[in-house]
């Protein structure tokens, strides 16, 4: 937006059907409200009047919130609307039904503010709302290739901080599933300077029936996501091919497990059409994902 000063960071947060469940959202918004250098872009994927009313009331209380509303239909398009107006030097993507660690995020932001990093990866916790079990994302290894492998197995876009310069021209696919994985893949292709830090900056909630991972219709988007990831893989250089292969292999296995017959057939067609069976890097990744899946079963 012409004439607006660049902010330190932009947090883009899509919201869908959250009426009566915005307590955590308002808590972290309140913690950031005194920092004028942080802008929070709230994108309401219009679902009902109650959600719109509650979000409007919250946004009117804080000066650093920008409110967008529309019928986007998927988190990818909602985030794109936020990207169109964000002014932060750094950009991150949070969800309204999770719990970011604001203090750790701000500390990490301060430590990277004057660096020439392209992208920074923190860590996250997972809280299962049904079992109340807490787990943590794997620690980084101090080896970039190995850490990219860890990232592919545990993407979690909400624990990633991008420079706005890096992601200029990159947009999310209009999908309900794996759109964030594709975005990460495209950012990795452009990035030159990485940082992996063990700062815990996010808690992701699972176990709720409202999550898209529980939505059978949304899970069919794994087919177009797989197609797009394979397109990126086919044009990538050797350095990031293992990372992209792992990401694609996870989509293939997940789509095969949770997709309907049409999705499964489509995945098989893409697999053979792209001749993935003759690409050692992809076959190694597929083997690793299958082994991990079997161990976790």
Beta strands, then each sheet from edge to edge (+ up, - down):
strand 1: 7-15
strand 2: 38-45
strand 3: 65-70
strand 4: 88-95
strand 5: 99-100
strand 6: 119-128
strand 7: 134-136
strand 8: 160-163
strand 9: 194-206
sheet 1: 3+ 2+ 1+ 4+ 8- 6+ 7-
sheet 2: 3+ 2+ 1+ 4+ 8- 6+ 9+ 5-
end
